[in-house]
Every structure is written in C-alpha cells, then in structure tokens.
Amino acid sequence: MSTRSSPDWSARGVAFTHGPRKVFWGYGTELQDPDGNLVRLWDQRSMAEK
C-alpha cells in the first residue's frame, strides 16, 4: 500500500477526477488513466459500513 497523498500523485501526472472523499456509499477517489478511462478506487470496508 502506498503512503503517498493525492497531491503527491497529482504532481507525478495522475489526473484525479476528484481526490479522496467520503460520500454516502463509502470513501474513495476517481482518476483517469492515460487513455482517458475513469478509474474508481473505493474502500470496501467503508462501503459496507453504510
């Protein structure tokens, strides 16, 4: 698991749609890969806590 923060990854060229945040279904972030595809990274534990 990485200990880098989203600003660290942004500085390395990762295009975040939004940074890590808590929403009603869980905690996570969204970013775009080099081809423009949306990648969603969500925490399974927080999604189960609803």
MOPAC internal coordinates of N, CA, C and O (Angstrom, degrees):
PM7 1SCF
backbone

  N    0.0000 0     0.00 0     0.00 0    0    0    0
  C    1.4465 1     0.00 0     0.00 0    1    0    0
  C    1.5292 1   109.22 1     0.00 0    2    1    0
  O    1.2310 1   120.97 1   -41.82 1    3    2    1
  N    1.3064 1   115.76 1   138.18 1    3    2    1
  C    1.4578 1   120.97 1  -178.06 1    5    3    2
  C    1.5263 1   111.04 1   -83.40 1    6    5    3
  O    1.2310 1   121.01 1   -33.88 1    7    6    5
  N    1.3154 1   115.68 1   146.12 1    7    6    5
  C    1.4589 1   119.79 1   175.67 1    9    7    6
  C    1.5219 1   110.79 1  -103.84 1   10    9    7
  O    1.2310 1   120.03 1  -172.98 1   11   10    9
  N    1.3158 1   117.54 1     7.02 1   11   10    9
  C    1.4653 1   120.96 1   178.94 1   13   11   10
  C    1.5149 1   110.15 1   -73.18 1   14   13   11
  O    1.2310 1   120.70 1   -31.88 1   15   14   13
  N    1.3326 1   116.27 1   148.12 1   15   14   13
  C    1.4562 1   121.38 1   178.06 1   17   15   14
  C    1.5277 1   110.35 1   -92.46 1   18   17   15
  O    1.2310 1   120.56 1   -13.43 1   19   18   17
  N    1.3233 1   116.53 1   166.57 1   19   18   17
  C    1.4692 1   119.00 1  -179.88 1   21   19   18
  C    1.5283 1   112.06 1   -60.82 1   22   21   19
  O    1.2310 1   118.51 1   143.64 1   23   22   21
  N    1.3563 1   120.45 1   -36.36 1   23   22   21
  C    1.4703 1   117.68 1   174.36 1   25   23   22
  C    1.5286 1   113.24 1   -62.05 1   26   25   23
  O    1.2310 1   120.49 1   145.62 1   27   26   25
  N    1.3434 1   116.66 1   -34.38 1   27   26   25
  C    1.4712 1   120.15 1   176.03 1   29   27   26
  C    1.5208 1   110.31 1   -62.22 1   30   29   27
  O    1.2310 1   120.44 1   134.56 1   31   30   29
  N    1.3240 1   116.77 1   -45.44 1   31   30   29
  C    1.4573 1   120.61 1  -179.22 1   33   31   30
  C    1.5226 1   110.85 1   -69.20 1   34   33   31
  O    1.2310 1   119.88 1   142.97 1   35   34   33
  N    1.3184 1   117.83 1   -37.03 1   35   34   33
  C    1.4716 1   120.48 1   176.78 1   37   35   34
  C    1.5212 1   110.66 1   -61.09 1   38   37   35
  O    1.2310 1   120.70 1   139.83 1   39   38   37
  N    1.3310 1   116.26 1   -40.17 1   39   38   37
  C    1.4628 1   120.91 1   178.93 1   41   39   38
  C    1.5308 1   111.15 1   -64.33 1   42   41   39
  O    1.2310 1   120.52 1   155.60 1   43   42   41
  N    1.3284 1   116.61 1   -24.40 1   43   42   41
  C    1.4668 1   121.30 1   179.09 1   45   43   42
  C    1.5266 1   112.09 1   -90.62 1   46   45   43
  O    1.2310 1   120.54 1  -175.17 1   47   46   45
  N    1.3461 1   116.58 1     4.83 1   47   46   45
  C    1.4589 1   120.20 1   174.59 1   49   47   46
  C    1.5168 1   116.06 1   101.97 1   50   49   47
  O    1.2310 1   119.76 1  -176.03 1   51   50   49
  N    1.3361 1   118.05 1     3.97 1   51   50   49
  C    1.4623 1   120.02 1   177.97 1   53   51   50
  C    1.5282 1   108.39 1   -75.20 1   54   53   51
  O    1.2310 1   120.44 1   -52.74 1   55   54   53
  N    1.3285 1   116.75 1   127.26 1   55   54   53
  C    1.4652 1   122.20 1  -178.66 1   57   55   54
  C    1.5298 1   109.42 1   -94.57 1   58   57   55
  O    1.2310 1   120.56 1   -78.98 1   59   58   57
  N    1.3311 1   116.54 1   101.02 1   59   58   57
  C    1.4553 1   121.27 1   178.84 1   61   59   58
  C    1.5208 1   110.59 1   -82.34 1   62   61   59
  O    1.2310 1   120.68 1   -47.29 1   63   62   61
  N    1.3380 1   116.31 1   132.71 1   63   62   61
  C    1.4618 1   121.10 1   170.70 1   65   63   62
  C    1.5301 1   107.43 1   -71.37 1   66   65   63
  O    1.2310 1   121.20 1   137.25 1   67   66   65
  N    1.3253 1   115.31 1   -42.75 1   67   66   65
  C    1.4675 1   122.70 1   168.86 1   69   67   66
  C    1.5134 1   107.60 1  -154.19 1   70   69   67
  O    1.2310 1   121.14 1   -29.24 1   71   70   69
  N    1.3082 1   115.43 1   150.76 1   71   70   69
  C    1.4586 1   120.98 1   179.06 1   73   71   70
  C    1.5160 1   111.01 1   -74.77 1   74   73   71
  O    1.2310 1   120.58 1    -0.87 1   75   74   73
  N    1.3224 1   116.49 1   179.13 1   75   74   73
  C    1.4634 1   120.06 1   179.35 1   77   75   74
  C    1.5264 1   110.89 1   -57.80 1   78   77   75
  O    1.2310 1   121.49 1   -45.79 1   79   78   77
  N    1.3393 1   114.75 1   134.21 1   79   78   77
  C    1.4639 1   119.69 1   178.05 1   81   79   78
  C    1.5207 1   109.64 1  -159.35 1   82   81   79
  O    1.2310 1   121.76 1   -21.03 1   83   82   81
  N    1.3140 1   114.23 1   158.97 1   83   82   81
  C    1.4578 1   122.13 1   177.40 1   85   83   82
  C    1.5179 1   108.19 1   -95.32 1   86   85   83
  O    1.2310 1   120.47 1   -53.15 1   87   86   85
  N    1.3153 1   116.71 1   126.85 1   87   86   85
  C    1.4547 1   123.31 1   173.71 1   89   87   86
  C    1.5251 1   107.51 1  -124.75 1   90   89   87
  O    1.2310 1   119.89 1    -3.52 1   91   90   89
  N    1.3188 1   117.82 1   176.48 1   91   90   89
  C    1.4625 1   119.58 1  -171.67 1   93   91   90
  C    1.5250 1   114.64 1   -62.52 1   94   93   91
  O    1.2310 1   119.06 1   158.33 1   95   94   93
  N    1.3376 1   119.40 1   -21.67 1   95   94   93
  C    1.4667 1   120.35 1   179.92 1   97   95   94
  C    1.5168 1   113.31 1   -99.52 1   98   97   95
  O    1.2310 1   119.30 1   175.09 1   99   98   97
  N    1.3514 1   118.95 1    -4.91 1   99   98   97
  C    1.4576 1   120.67 1   178.77 1  101   99   98
  C    1.5140 1   112.44 1   151.87 1  102  101   99
  O    1.2310 1   121.10 1     9.55 1  103  102  101
  N    1.3181 1   115.50 1  -170.45 1  103  102  101
  C    1.4558 1   123.44 1  -177.10 1  105  103  102
  C    1.5188 1   108.74 1  -113.11 1  106  105  103
  O    1.2310 1   120.58 1   -47.01 1  107  106  105
  N    1.3262 1   116.50 1   132.99 1  107  106  105
  C    1.4574 1   118.11 1   178.91 1  109  107  106
  C    1.5142 1   112.98 1  -178.89 1  110  109  107
  O    1.2310 1   121.43 1     9.77 1  111  110  109
  N    1.3321 1   114.87 1  -170.23 1  111  110  109
  C    1.4558 1   122.38 1  -178.38 1  113  111  110
  C    1.5234 1   109.24 1  -142.30 1  114  113  111
  O    1.2310 1   120.64 1   -18.07 1  115  114  113
  N    1.3089 1   116.38 1   161.93 1  115  114  113
  C    1.4571 1   121.93 1   175.00 1  117  115  114
  C    1.5168 1   108.29 1  -130.60 1  118  117  115
  O    1.2310 1   120.88 1   -38.85 1  119  118  117
  N    1.3274 1   115.91 1   141.15 1  119  118  117
  C    1.4532 1   121.29 1   179.08 1  121  119  118
  C    1.5131 1   109.23 1  -143.73 1  122  121  119
  O    1.2310 1   120.68 1    -8.47 1  123  122  121
  N    1.3237 1   116.30 1   171.53 1  123  122  121
  C    1.4584 1   121.10 1   177.27 1  125  123  122
  C    1.5206 1   109.44 1  -114.16 1  126  125  123
  O    1.2310 1   121.19 1   -41.67 1  127  126  125
  N    1.3423 1   115.33 1   138.33 1  127  126  125
  C    1.4558 1   119.28 1   175.91 1  129  127  126
  C    1.5343 1   108.71 1   -80.91 1  130  129  127
  O    1.2310 1   119.43 1    -6.30 1  131  130  129
  N    1.3254 1   118.70 1   173.70 1  131  130  129
  C    1.4695 1   121.20 1  -177.22 1  133  131  130
  C    1.5337 1   114.61 1   -58.41 1  134  133  131
  O    1.2310 1   120.32 1   157.81 1  135  134  133
  N    1.3505 1   116.99 1   -22.19 1  135  134  133
  C    1.4675 1   120.54 1   178.52 1  137  135  134
  C    1.5200 1   112.66 1   -90.71 1  138  137  135
  O    1.2310 1   120.25 1  -178.90 1  139  138  137
  N    1.3500 1   117.12 1     1.10 1  139  138  137
  C    1.4546 1   121.24 1   178.85 1  141  139  138
  C    1.5155 1   114.91 1    90.11 1  142  141  139
  O    1.2310 1   119.95 1  -174.96 1  143  142  141
  N    1.3291 1   117.70 1     5.04 1  143  142  141
  C    1.4648 1   121.11 1   178.07 1  145  143  142
  C    1.5163 1   110.75 1   -75.47 1  146  145  143
  O    1.2310 1   120.42 1   -38.36 1  147  146  145
  N    1.3145 1   116.81 1   141.64 1  147  146  145
  C    1.4630 1   122.48 1   178.36 1  149  147  146
  C    1.5232 1   109.18 1   -78.63 1  150  149  147
  O    1.2310 1   120.60 1   -49.24 1  151  150  149
  N    1.3256 1   116.46 1   130.76 1  151  150  149
  C    1.4611 1   123.13 1   177.80 1  153  151  150
  C    1.5165 1   106.86 1  -119.64 1  154  153  151
  O    1.2310 1   120.82 1   -57.36 1  155  154  153
  N    1.3190 1   116.03 1   122.64 1  155  154  153
  C    1.4701 1   120.98 1   179.71 1  157  155  154
  C    1.5197 1   109.01 1  -108.14 1  158  157  155
  O    1.2310 1   121.02 1   -53.22 1  159  158  157
  N    1.3124 1   115.66 1   126.78 1  159  158  157
  C    1.4611 1   122.35 1   178.03 1  161  159  158
  C    1.5188 1   107.50 1  -117.67 1  162  161  159
  O    1.2310 1   120.67 1   -69.79 1  163  162  161
  N    1.3288 1   116.33 1   110.21 1  163  162  161
  C    1.4615 1   121.06 1  -177.18 1  165  163  162
  C    1.5103 1   110.09 1  -124.52 1  166  165  163
  O    1.2310 1   121.38 1   -33.84 1  167  166  165
  N    1.3218 1   114.96 1   146.16 1  167  166  165
  C    1.4556 1   122.21 1   179.97 1  169  167  166
  C    1.5249 1   109.50 1   -81.44 1  170  169  167
  O    1.2310 1   120.41 1   -64.22 1  171  170  169
  N    1.3172 1   116.82 1   115.78 1  171  170  169
  C    1.4535 1   122.12 1  -176.87 1  173  171  170
  C    1.5298 1   112.09 1   -60.80 1  174  173  171
  O    1.2310 1   120.22 1   141.72 1  175  174  173
  N    1.3228 1   117.19 1   -38.28 1  175  174  173
  C    1.4644 1   120.55 1  -178.96 1  177  175  174
  C    1.5259 1   111.40 1   -63.70 1  178  177  175
  O    1.2310 1   120.01 1   134.81 1  179  178  177
  N    1.3250 1   117.59 1   -45.19 1  179  178  177
  C    1.4695 1   119.30 1  -178.99 1  181  179  178
  C    1.5291 1   110.94 1   -69.68 1  182  181  179
  O    1.2310 1   119.79 1   151.66 1  183  182  181
  N    1.3327 1   118.01 1   -28.34 1  183  182  181
  C    1.4582 1   120.89 1   177.57 1  185  183  182
  C    1.5241 1   110.73 1   -68.62 1  186  185  183
  O    1.2310 1   119.95 1   148.03 1  187  186  185
  N    1.3121 1   117.71 1   -31.97 1  187  186  185
  C    1.4745 1   122.20 1  -179.67 1  189  187  186
  C    1.5185 1   111.92 1   -79.06 1  190  189  187
  O    1.2310 1   119.42 1   162.15 1  191  190  189
  N    1.3410 1   118.72 1   -17.85 1  191  190  189
  C    1.4614 1   122.46 1  -175.75 1  193  191  190
  C    1.5200 1   114.09 1   -77.34 1  194  193  191
  O    1.2310 1   119.42 1   155.04 1  195  194  193
  N    1.3066 1   118.71 1   -24.96 1  195  194  193
  C    1.4596 1   124.37 1  -176.72 1  197  195  194
  C    1.4696 1   111.07 1     2.70 1  198  197  195
  O    1.2310 1   120.10 1   180.00 1  199  198  197

